[in-house]
Amino acid sequence: MQVLANATRFLRFPLLGALAAMLLVAGCSSPQEGAPTPVVDVEAAVVARGTVTPRVESDAVLSPIAQAAIEPKITAPVKKFYVQRGSKVKAGQLVAILENKDLQGAAIDSQGAYTAAQAAYQSATKTQIPEAYQQAELNAAETKANLDLNQNIYDSRKRLLAQGAIAGRELDTSHAALVQAQAAYDAAKKRLQGMQAVGRQAAIKSAEGQLQSAKGRYLGAAASLAYSEIHTPIAGVVTDRPLYAGETASAGSPLVTVMDTSAVLAKTHIAQAQAQMLRTGGDAAITVPGLEKPVHGKISLISPALDPGSTTIEVWVRIPNPKGTLKPGTPVHVAMDAPAIGNTLMVPASALLKEDNGNETVMAIGSGGVAHRTIVKTGIADASDVQILSGLSAGQQVVTTGVFALDDGTKVRVVGAEQMAKESGSAGAAQ
C-alpha cells in the first residue's frame, strides 16, 4: 500500500509518474518460484536380450572365378584366329593356329625315323640277337666235339707209342692238335658264356635305347607341332586378343585371354580381428555401382596366413553371375555376416553417442522419467543393433530419437514415432 501511495504522489509530475508505473509493472511480472520443469518428448527402446549378427564391411574389387592368359610356347606368325573379343568358348576349344609347315615337316621326318627304329628293334630282338646266340652255341658245340676227337687221338697214339708201334713225332703232332682244339673250345665257350650273362641283354638294351631315342625325337617334333594349335584350358568369354592374323606371336606373351565370369569373386583385405569372426560359407551383401539393390554371395575363402605387406587377411566372396551383369575389375562394397551371438544385451544403434574423449554413452531413462547420460561398453554391432557388455541392465529404457539434444537430467516423456513425426511437422510449420 505504501508503494501505491508513493506512486499516486508521483503522478503530480508526468515524467516521474510514468517511471513509477513502469517499475510497478516490472515488479508484478517477476517469475514465480516453483514453475513446472519442461518435459521433452522422445522415442525410446527397452534394453533386451536377443541375437546380434556381427557384420564386417570392407571395400573390394571383383575378379573372375577363373582366368587364363594363353601364351604360345613357340614364336610364329598367327595363321588364323577362331575367336573374337566377347566370344564364348568351351574348355579345350581351338582358338587360334600358328604357321606350322616347318613343324609338320619335322614331325613327318621324326615319325619316319621312329618307324625305322621300331623295325630295327623288332629285327634285332627277334632275328639278329637269337641268331647270334644260336651261332655261339653251335660254335661251342663244334669246338667241344673237335676237342674230344683230338683228345681221343692223342690218348690212342700215346698208348701206341708205349707199345713201340708208332714214332714219337706222331704223338707230338697229336698233342699240338689237341692244344689248338682246346684253345678254340675255350674261346667259343667264353663267348657263349658272355652272351648268356651280358651280351644278349646288352644287345637288347642297345636296341631299346635306339628305339626310345627315335621315339623321343618324334614326340618332341609332334609336341612342337601341337604347340602351333592354341586351345583354351577353361570355358568362359574371350576378354582380350591383342594380335591380328599375320602378326607374329611371341613365346611367353599372352595371345588370347579367357575369363570365366559365370561367378565372380569379391576380393578384400580385412584386419585379423575381423577375419576371426567370419566363417567360410557365411552370407554377404555386395553393393555394386549402378545396381539399385545389393547382390548376395557367400564367403568362399579366408586366407590361412597374413599378407606380409599389409598384415591383413584376404577374404573372397563368391557371387553367382549367370547373366554376366557383374564385370571383373569393378570396385564394390562388401558386408559380410559373422555367426550370430545369442542371449546378449542389445540396444538400437541410434541410442549410442560417442563423446570427444572416446567414451560411448546412452541416455538411460530412470525413475520419474529423468534421462541420465550413462557410459556403456559396447561389443559387436550389426546393421541396426549394438551389443552392450556393461553399463545397462535388461528392462531399462534408452532414448533413441533426440539423444544428441538432451542434457543430463532432462525430464522426458516417451512417445511413439507417429507422435514425434507430428510434433516435428508442427514445429517446422511454425518456423
DRENLUMBA-473416 format. One record per residue (C-alpha): x, y, z; residue in one letter. Coordinates in pm, whole numbers, plus 50000, padded with zeros to 5 digits. Layout:
# residues N
XYZa
...
END
This chain:
# residues 431
500005000050000m
502895022650071q
504145017049723v
500785026549573l
500615058149787a
504015068749674n
503125061349314a
499995083349348t
502095110849486r
504425108949188f
501535113148945l
501665150349009r
504695150948791f
504115134048450p
507615121248393l
508055107748742l
504635091548731g
505375072348414a
508605059248562l
506865047248875a
504215029048674a
506875010148477m
508614999348795l
505314987348939l
504534965748636v
508034951148636a
507724941548999g
504394923948947c
505614903148643s
508694886148802s
508814847748755p
507134827249016q
509074802249215e
508204765149170g
507334767848797a
506894732548631p
510034716948468t
509714713648086p
509224678047955v
510834667047626v
509094641247406d
511434613547289v
511354578947139e
512854551147346a
513684514147334a
513924487847603v
517274471147668v
516544434747592a
518334402147535r
518404389047182g
520584377646896t
523034400346721v
524704391746393t
528124408246353p
528764424246017r
532194431045871v
532304457045597e
535084464845353s
535794476345001d
536674450244740a
537324445144369v
535544419344153l
537644392243989s
536674363243759p
536244328843912i
538894316443668a
541174332843412q
543614320243150a
546084342742969a
547014317642697i
550664320842592e
552134301442295p
555274281042361k
556724288642019i
557274320641825t
555494320441489a
553104341641281p
549384337641351v
547814317641071k
544194321241181k
542054331941476f
538834313441551y
537514337541817v
536954374641871q
536674395442186r
533414386442356g
533294351442204s
532094324142438k
534354293642439v
534334258842587k
537224241742764a
539634226542509g
538264246842216q
540714256941938l
541034294941944v
544004301241712a
546554283641494i
550124294541413l
552114288741093e
553414253041121n
554564239540783k
558144235940902d
556944218441215l
554814194741008q
557874185240803g
559974179241112a
557214158041264a
556954136540949i
560734131640937d
560844121841304s
557934098441260q
559774080640976g
562904076841187a
560794063041470y
559144037841240t
562564026341116a
563804022841472a
560774001741557q
561553978441265a
565223976341366a
564223968041720y
561923940141605q
564633926241378s
567293928041647a
565223912041920t
563523885541708k
566173877141446t
569683890741491q
570163885141861i
568653849841864p
570733840341559e
573913853041717a
573173834142036y
572413802441841q
575613806141642q
577603809341963a
576033777342093e
576913759041769l
580483771241779n
580853759642137a
579433725242047a
581653721441738e
584833731041921t
583923707642206k
583463678841964a
586773686841794n
588463688642134l
587103654342231d
588243639841900l
591793652841933n
591873641242295q
591003605642185n
593633606341909i
596283618542148y
595413591742409d
595453564342142s
598833574741998r
600243577442347k
599383540642408r
600763530442068l
603983548942141l
604343530042467a
603973497442270q
606543509142014g
604033508241732a
604493544841623i
607173570941626a
607293598541888g
606823625141617r
603223613941560e
602463617941930l
603873653341923d
601653661841624t
598573648641807s
599503669142115h
599753701341909a
596343694641751a
594903688242097l
596233721442230v
594723740541934q
591353723241979a
591383731942349q
592073768642273a
589283770042014a
586843754142256y
587803777742538d
587223808042310a
583833795442190a
582793786642542k
583793820842674k
581833838442400r
578763817442473l
579023824142843q
579433861342773g
576313862142562m
574443842442823q
575483866143103a
575663900542944v
575833901442571g
572253891842493r
570753916442744q
573153943742635a
572173938842274a
568503940942365i
569113972142576k
571053988042293s
568193981742054a
565703995242307e
567804026342360g
567894033941988q
564134029041971l
563474052042269q
565764078642125s
563874078241796a
560584079241984k
561714109242190g
562684128941879r
559324120741725y
557364130942033l
559324163542055g
558534171841694a
554884162341746a
554724184442056a
556184214041868s
553554208841601l
550824206941865a
552084239542022y
551084257241700s
547444249841782e
546214271942066i
543444257242283h
541734273042584t
542044253542909p
538854268243058i
535354277542947a
534414314142952g
534484346142748v
537374360042542v
538274393242702t
541484401742514d
543054393142178r
545864417742111p
547074404841771l
545614400341424y
546144371841179a
549554375241012g
551234391641310e
553924372441493t
553024357241827a
555934356242072s
556514327242306a
555564337242661g
553334366642558s
549534363642601p
547814356542270l
544234351942396v
542784358942742t
539724339642859v
537744346943176m
535124325343341d
532564350543467t
529754326143546s
530644336343901a
532854364344028v
534944368744340l
534904400044555a
538434400144697k
539104421745001t
541624425445284h
540454430045643i
542034431345987a
542874398746158q
540434405146445a
537574409446197q
538594379045994a
538454357246305q
534724364346336m
533954351945985l
533324316545867r
533544300945523t
530044298045378g
528774329045558g
526364352745382d
527504385545232a
525804415245067a
527674433144789i
526864468644686t
527714473544319v
527794507844150p
524914511043906g
522714484644072l
519804495744288e
519874465944524k
522814447244676p
523624412944534v
524174383144760h
527134359844783g
528914335045008k
532314336845176i
534374311344983s
537894317145120l
539504331245432i
543264331245385s
545094310045644p
548014334345654a
548564371645692l
549534392345392d
553204400945467p
552914435745321g
549734448145489s
549404422945779t
545764417845679t
543744387045588i
542484382045233e
538844371545210v
536984360444896w
533234363044847v
531794342144562r
528864358044377i
526814339544111p
526854358343780n
524894337243529p
523844367143315k
527254383743316g
525924415243483t
528894418643716l
532144428943546k
535604419443672p
537564449543791g
534524467343937t
535094482844283p
532364472044527v
531464473844895h
531114440845082v
529174434845404a
529864400045545m
527804383845821d
529574365346100a
527934337946309p
525144352046531a
525654357046905i
522564348847109g
521284358447458n
523134391247470t
522034426447571l
521264449047278m
520194484747211v
519464502046879p
522504517946723a
520654551446720s
520784552247103a
524574553247108l
526524585647138l
530314587847113k
531884616247309e
535044635747230d
537004616947497n
536204583847331g
533544572247577n
530354557147439e
527184567847619t
523404564247610v
520614584647768m
519064559748010a
515604568748141i
515424565048518g
512714569548780s
510434599048730g
511184599548359g
514544616748404v
517204608248144a
520784604048260h
523854601248045r
525324566548109t
528704553347998i
528484518847839v
530894493447699k
529864480147361t
530714448547172g
529844439046818i
527254455946601a
525064445846311d
523034466646071a
520664480346341s
521694469246692d
524734471646918v
525804446547181q
526074460747535i
528774444647750l
528384466648059s
526624498048186g
522984487448133l
520614460748253s
517784442748079a
514504461748106g
515974496848116q
514814522547864q
517194542947650v
516444572847431v
516714565047060t
515504597546898t
516704631747008g
519584618647216v
522054644347081f
520004674247202a
519334661747555l
521204673647861d
521894650948154d
518954651848395g
516344662348137t
512834650248209k
511424631647912v
508174616247801r
508264585347580v
506014588447276v
505584568446959g
507144575346622a
503874589546481e
503594614946763q
507224625446713m
506604629746342a
503544651646409k
505444673346654e
508354676746414s
505924686746139g
504184712246362s
507494727446465a
508564730246102g
505294747046001a
505584771846287a
509034781946171q
END
